[in-house]
Amino acid sequence: MVKIHAIQTGRVRIKVAQWRREKGGGLGRLFFSRDWSEWLPIYAWLVEHPEGLILVDTGETARTAEPGYFPRWQPYYRFAVRLDVSAEDEIGPQLHRLGFDPDDVRLVILTHLHTDHAGGLHHFPKSDILVSGAEYQSAQGLSGKMMGYLPHRWPDWFAPGFFQFVPSPFGSFDKHLPVTEAGDIVVVPTPGHTPNHVSVIVQTEPANYFLAGDATYAERLLLERHPDGVSPDPDVALDTIDRILHYAKSGPLIYLPSHDVGSALRLSQDRQVAFHESTIDESRMG
């Protein structure tokens, strides 16, 4: 039996201009707008599987409250994000409350390396960790910090493995990577929020679960086909959105982004994606 746990590792506020891309946007609007989102959850996802525990993302760390944790010259952290994470919110204590030990997590899959998805890495020195190799490289050094990554905050021991995708389609996705022997948990590329972002599909009966990371910030933004305001290429993000929607046509799907206030409720109620066929622009996928 497969069971998924939504684990909220604190909360975050971002600018509305980041939450949903609008015409006429830009960095100035992102940094200096006074329009903030509501407080949003920061979810990580624990998958209980017969082959062992699998964690998708590690959530945020309470260290973000420490003075000097973020580069002071980085405008995003000065002007465009607010975090609220306590030590008890971190993924390690949360796993213990669920009756698990972080050392028992067999595999950690990172959808991408932004701090609110990788901030809890220090809890998993004994786990295998997988991430996109291109994501890992782009997050390195000063250029990575300029793009908002925090490589200097990664644990010294952090040396992840990289996805080796199977070059054959999985539904509407061009390639995929099974991470269980049973083949029921699959990583698929979902570029947009970052160029090498991935998502994880957990296949069960009677529905599949799409652990979306930041493919969109909310299910309604998926249905409205709205990429976020920090995607480097909105056309790439829209292509990913359409692929997810197309995949949802193949059978019951429960869509779980990491910052959607409705994700935990949809998980607990097995509430499936519901959309009009006209929502999807299949011509974008070639």
N, C-alpha and C positions, 0 to 999 in steps of 0.2 A: 504493500500500500504506500502511496506517495501522499505526503502532507506538506503544505506550504504555510509558513508562518510569516506574517508581516511584522517586522520589528522596527519601531520608530525610534531613531537615534537622534532625538532633538527636533528642532524646527528651524525654519529659515524664512526670511522675507526678502523678496527681490523686487526690482522695479517692474511695473506693469509692462514697460517697453521691452523687458527681457522675457517676461511670461508669454507674450504674444506679439509676433512681428507685425508692425503696421507700416503702411507706406509713409515715406518721409521721415523714417527713423534715422538712427545713427548713434555714434558713441556719445555725442553731446546729450542727446535725449536720454540715453541709458544712464549716464553718470549724474546729470543735473536735474532730471525730472523729480518732482515731489510726489509722484504717483506711485505708491507702493502696493504690492500684493498683500493679501491677508497672510497671516502666519501659515506656512505650509509644512507638512511633515517631511522628514528625511527618512525614507524607508530603506532598509536592507531586507533581503528575503532569504529565509532559511528553508531549504528543501530537505525534508526527511525522505530518504529513498532507501530501498533495500540494499543498495550498494554502498551506502554511507551518507553522511551529512554533506550537503553542498550549500554553500553560501553565495548568493549573488549580491555583490557590493558589500562594503563594510561600514557604510554610514560615516558620520562625522565624529570628531574628537572634541572633548571638552577643552582641550588646549587652545582652541580658537579664541577663548576669552582672555588668554594671557597677553599682556602688552608685548608688542613686537613679534607676535606669532606670524602675522602677515607682513610681507614687505611694505614698508611705509610709503614707498614711491609708487606702489601699484594702485591706480585709481579705482579699479573695480572694487577692491576691498575697502577702500576709503568711502566710496560714494554710492555703491550699488547693491550691497548685500548686508543683511543683519542676521546673526546666528544666535541661537539660544540652545546650548547643549550643556548639560551637567555631566559629572563623572558617572552618575548612575544611568544616564541616557546612553552611554557608549555600548557598543555591541557586546563586549565581553561580559559585563554585569547582566545585560539583558539575557544572554544565552544561559548564564547560571540560573537566573530566575525561572527560565523555561525547563531547567533540569539538564542542561547540556554543558559540556566543558568546551571552550574554544579549541583545545588541543584535539578534540574528537572530530573537528570539521575536516573532512577528507580533502575537499577542493573549494577554493575561493575563486569565483569568476568575477572579474571587474568589467563592467560595461564601458567604463572610461576612467580616467585618472583625476578628475576634478576632486577637490578635497572632501566634498560632502558625500563622495562615493568611495574614497580611498582613505579617509581620515582614521578609520579604525584598523588599519593594517597591522599595527603593533600588537594586536591581540592574537595573531595567527602565525607565529614563527615556525610552527611545525606542520602547517598545511601546505599543500600544493596550491600555487596561485597562477592563474592564467589571465593574460591581458593581450590586447593587440600589440604586436611588435612595433608597428608604425606609431601607435598611440604612445607607447613607452618612449620611443626615440624623440617624438615631437615635444614631449613633456620635459625633456632634459635641459639643464643649464639655464642661462639667462633668457634665451628665447622662450623656453617653457614658462618661466616666471612671468614674462611679458604677456603670455597668453592666459595667465591665470592659474597655471599649475604650481604646485608647491613641492618640487622634487627634493628640496633640502629638508623637508619634513618627513620624507619616507624613512622607514627603519633602515639602519645600516645593513641589515641582512637581506633586504628586499632584492631578490633576483628572480623575477617571475619567469615562467614559461610563456611561450607565445602561441597564439592560435595557429593551427595548421589546417586551414579549411579544406574540406573535400570539394574539388572543383566541379560539383554537379548540383543541379537545382534542388531546393527544398521548398515546395510550394511556390510562392511568388518570389523567393529569394534565390539569387544566382549561385550561391554556395552555402555550405553549412559545416558544422563540426559537432558530431555526437560526442558527448562527454560521459555517457554511461555505456556499459556493455549492452544493455537492453536497447540502446538507441532512442530512449524516450525523453531524454533531455538534450536539447540541441541549441547551439549558439549560432546566430545568424547575424550578418552585417546589417547595421541600421545607421549608416552615416547621416550626418546632418548637424546635430548638436555639437559634435566634434567630427572631424573627417573620418575617424576610424572607430566610431561608437559601435557597440554591439548590443544585442538583446538576447534573452534566453527564453526558449519555448519549452514548457513542461507539458508533455503529452499524457493525458489521463483519460479515463472514462468517467463521466460522459462529455467532458469539455477539456480543452487545452488552456493553458495559462501562458500569457505573454508578459514576461518580466521585462519591462520596456526601458528601464533606466530613464534617460531623459530624451528618448525618441520624440516624445512630446511631454509637456509638463502635466497634462490632464487628458482624460478620455475625450472630453468635449472638444478639446483643441484638435485631437485626431479626427473626430467626426466633422469638424468644421474645416479641416485641412489647413490649419494654421501652424506653420513652423514657429520656433521661438525667435527672439530678437538677437541672439548671439550666434546663431548658426552661420558659419562662414559663407555658405552658399545655400540660399533658400531653395533653389531649384533641386539641389541634392536632397535637402530635407523633405521637400514635397514628394519626390520620388519614393523616399522611404515610407512616408505616410501612406501613399497609394499602395505600396507593396503590403503594408500591414493590413490595410482595409481589404485588399484583394485576398490575403490569406484568411481573413475573418469570414470570407464567403464560403470557405471550404468546410466549415463546421463550427460548432459552438466554441467561442473564444472569450476568455475573461482577460481583459486588458488592464495591466497593473503598472502604471508609471510610478516613479519614486517620490514624486512631490504632489500627488493628487490626493486631496482631502477625502475623496471617495474610494480610494483604492482598497483600504482595509475592509470597508463595508461590502464592496463588490466581491472581495475574496471570501468573506464569511458567508455571503448569501449566494455565491456562485452566479453572480449577475453578469450575463453575457453582453458582448457588444451588440448593439441594435442600431442599424443604420439603413438608409434608403440606398437602393442600388445606384441611384444617380449620383451618390456622394463620390464615387470612385472615378478617377480619371485614368482609365486603363491605358490610354494612348501614350501616357508618359513612360510606361514600362517597356515599350518597344515590341 
